[in-house]
Amino acid sequence: MRTAIYPGTFDPITNGHLDIITRACKMFDRIIVAVAASEAKKPMFALEQRIQMVQAATKEFPKIEVIGFDKLLVDLADDLDANIVVRGLRAVSDFEYELQMGYANASLKPDLETIYLMPNLQHAFVSSSVVRAILAYDGKVKHLLHPEVHRIIKEIRA
């Protein structure tokens, strides 16, 4: 069984993330969406809320398991007996950072492979940062999010 980890802060999970998950489901038997605590990034939503959003957005995907984590990705991969990491690339600006992280992870765990997937063009501009910036001004984000994620955010912010 081929298990892949799709790690991220998912603050919040967007349609772009879901596009990557959809693509990964075609390649792997099991995908663990690993929601990072990422306290240094000062996320807008608590870890438990982000996990809830990811679970709601992926409930229709039978291959998906959602977990939270607060450790090195390579250690999580060891814990889960996984040696594939899935990452999304939207633009050239993502590439440099992702390449550095992939190399750093490979230096710590040589058998850990990183697979980079590009989202569909319609989702190429969508990022959690964009969603948070729009939310900060009470702008409309419904078109960027799974309906359940949008509902959860509305409840949290009410």
Secondary structure, DSSP 8 states (H G I E B T S, - for coil): --EEEEEE--TT--HHHHHHHHHHHTT-SEEEEEEE--GGG--SS-HHHHHHHHHHHHTT-TTEEEEEE-S-HHHHHHHHT--EEEEE--SHHHHHHHHHHHHHHHHH-TT-EEEEE---GGGTT--HHHHHHHHHTT---GGGS-HHHHHHHHHHH-
